[in-house]
C-alpha cells in the first residue's frame, strides 16, 4: 500500500503547480493533505473530486486557513472528523479513514511560530493529544498518522539545529514530546525506520535560497502503531518539482486494506 502525505499550502495552488498531474503517476492508494486552505463546497469539481478518488475534507471555519483532506482509491468503511475539541476542530486539523482495523489519518498540528499565543495553543493541543494517542494504543486497531506535525525531532532533522533551539518547531519541550511519543507511548517514526540518512527534509523557508541550498526541516511524518513497523518497505521525499513549501512524503507498506477486514 502506498500512502503519500503533503502539506500543500493551498490545494488550488498545488494543483496549479502540477501536483495532481504528478500524483496520477504515483500509483498511490491513499493521499493525506494538510493546509488545503479551501472550503470544499467552493472548489472546482476537478479539484474536490478528481476522477478515481474518494475524497474527504475537513475544512477550517476561517476561509483560506488550515484544513485537511484524505483522498483514497479504496472506499473506506467509515470516516471521522476532528477530536470533539471545538477550539481545534474549527481549525480543520484531523480527518480519519477506517479500513477494517486499519485507520489512516491526515493531521495538521498547530504551528507556534507566529506568536506566543499560538505557541501556547500548540502546547495545549500536544497536552491533550498525547493521552489520546496513548489510549488508542490500547485499541485493537492499527494507525497510520500522516501529516505536518510542525516539530523536528532530532538534530539530524533540520539543517541549522544549533540556531533553532529556541524557535518553535525545535523547542526542547516539543522534542521531548516526540521522545515520549516514540518512546514510552510506543509509536514509530515510519520514515526513520527505513531511512536514516541526513539532509532529508520536507519543509523549507521561503526566505533566501533555503530550498535551493537544502536548508530545511523534516516536520512531516508518517507515525504508525508498532504493529505496522515490520510492514514499512520504502520511504522517500520528492523534491524534483515544487508544489508547495513542503515536499510530498511517500511510504510503501507491505499490507492492504483487505488485511485488516474480517474475512
Protein Blocks (a to p, Z undefined) as FASTA:
>chain_A
ZZddddeepaklmmmnommmmmmmnopabdcdehklpafklpcfklmmgghiacdddddf
bghighiddddfbdcfbdcedjhiaklmmnopaccddehjaccdddddddfklpmklmmm
mmmmmmmmmmmmmmmmmpccddddeddehpafblmlpfblmlmmmgghiafklmmmmmmm
mmmnopacfklmmoccghiafbdcfehjllmnopacdfbdcdddfklmmmpmbdcddfkb
cfbfbdcddddddbdfklmpcZZ
